[in-house]
Amino acid sequence: MQLHWHENPLYRFAARRELCADPVIRRNVARLGGYDFSFDLQVFAPQMADAAGLAAACPDVTFILQHAGMLEDLSAAGRAAWRAGMNRLAAQPNVTAKLSALGTFIHRNDPAHVAAVVTETVAIFGAGRCLFGSNFPVEKLWTDYPALLKAHLAAAAALGPQERDAIFTTTAMRVYRLS
C-alpha cells in the first residue's frame, strides 16, 4: 500500500497525507507481524513523524523505508526536514532504509547526489539498517544498471568492509529472510 502523499499531484499516490496515523491502517499493518511479513513504507519528509508513529504502533512489523525517505526537496529547508524525519524513523528499531531510486526526483544518476544521500542515511540508520536497491526498471529512464551500481559502490567506498557488506548483502538477507 502506497502511503506517500505530496502537495504536488504528480507525486501523490495516497488519498490523504495522514494515512500513517489512521487507526484502521495501523491496526491492519500491525496484523502483518503475525504473519512475519514486512511493510514497504514509502513516505515524504512531512509524513515521517506519522510514519514513525506507525512503526512504533507496530513493533512486530519490519518496515523498509523506500528510496531513503524520498528526498525530493533539495533546498536547505527541505534537506533539514528530511534529515529530521529520517532521525525520527531511525529511532524506531524496526525501520530499515532502502537506498534506492535516488535519481527519481532529479531524473538522472548523479554520483554526488547518491553519495550525499547514502552518507547521510548510513550516518542516521547505521549500515546494518541500510540496504541497496536498484528500483529497476524505473531507473532505466535515466541510467543503466552498471552505472547505478557504480554510483552506489562509490558512495559506500569510504565505509569499512563490514559496513559495505551490510548495505549490499547482509541487511537485505536478514530483512527479507533470504538464505
N, C-alpha and C positions, 0 to 999 in steps of 0.2 A: 504494500500500500504506500503510495507516494504522499507524503505529508508536507512537501515543500510548497509554500505559498510565497508569492512575491508581489509587490506593488505593480511590477511590470507584468502585464498579462502573458507576455511571451515566455516568461519564466515560471508561470503559475501552473501547478498541477493539482493542488489541493483546493477543496471548496472554500476553505477559510483558514486563516492564519493560525488559529489557536487549537487545531486538532490534537496536538500532543497533550493538551490539558483536558481534553474531553473525557469525562468519566467512562463512557462506553468504550472509547478507543483504548483507554488504559486497562480496563477490565479485560477486553478481548486480547490485547497484546500480552497481558500477564498470563493468559492461558497457554501461550506458546512455550512457557517454561515447563509445563507438564509434559510436553512432547519433546523436550530438549531441542527445540527449534530456536534459531536466531532471528533477529529482525533487522533488515537493512533500513537504516534511519537516514533519510535524505531531507535535510532542512537547511534554511539560510540562517545567517547570524541572528536576525531579530527573533527567530523561533527557538534559539538554542537554550534559553532559560527553561521554557516549557518542555523541550526535549530532554533536558537534564532531569526535570521533574518526572517525566515519563520513565526514564531509566531507573530513577530512584524508586518509583512505584512498582517496578517490575524487576526486582533484584535477581530473579531466577532466569531472566532472559539475557542473552548476549546480544548487544546492539552493535552493528557495524555501521559507523558513520561514513556515509558515502561521500566520495570526492573531497575528502579532507575538509568537510564543512562548507563546501561550495563558496569559496571566496570570490565574490563577483564584484564587490565594490572595492576598487584598488586605491581609493583615496586614503589619506591618513586616518580619517574618522572611520571609514569602512573597515580598514585593517584592524583598528583598535576594537571595534565591535566584534569582529570575527575572533580576534585573539581572546577577548573576554568570554565570549560564548564557548570557545574551544576549552578554555580553562574550566568553565562550569561543567562541560561534558566530561572532561578528563577526571574531574573529581568523583565521577561515578565509576567504580571499578569494573562494571560490566559493559563499558563502552570501549570499543576499539576503533581506530581511524583507518579508513582505506585511502591510500594515496593513489587516487585515480582521477581521470577526467580533469586534470589541472589546466588543460588548454581550452576547456569548454567556453569560458567567458571571454577569452582573448582570441579565440579562433586561430590558434597556432600552437605549435610545440616550441615553447621558449625555455631553453635550459636554465636561464637565470631565474625565471618565474618558478619553474619546477623546483629548483634548488631552494628558493626562498620559502615556498610552502612546505616542502619536505623538512627543511631545517627547523622551521617553527613548530610544525606538527610533532616532530620527534622530540623536540625540547619540551613540549607540553605533555604529550602522552607517554613518552619513552618508546624506544624501538620495539620493546616487547608487546606494545599495544598498537603497533602500526603495521600495515601490510600493503604491499604493492598490488595495484590493479590497473589494467590497461584501459578499460572502458571501450574496448573494440567491439563492434565495428564503428561506433560513433566517431571515435578519434580519427578514423580514416578520412574524415572530411578535411583534415589539415595536416596529417602526418602519416608516416608508415610505422609499423611496429618496431623495426630495428632502431629508428631514430628516437622513438618514445622511450624504449627501454634504455638506450644510451643516456638520455637525459636523466632518467631516474637513477641509473647506476652512478652517474657523475654526481648527482645530488647527494648520494649516500657515501661517496668515496672517502670522505674525511672521517666517517664513523669507523669504529672497530669492527673486526670480522664477525664477532658475535651479534653486534647490532645489525650489520648488513644481512646476516643470515636470518635474523628475526624478521626483518622487513620483507625479504624476498622468499622466505621459506617457512620458518617455524611458526610464526604468528598465524599465517593462513592455515597451516596444518592443524594447529591447536583449535582455532576458532571454527573452522569448517569440519573438524574431526576427520581429517584425512590421515591415512597411514601409508 
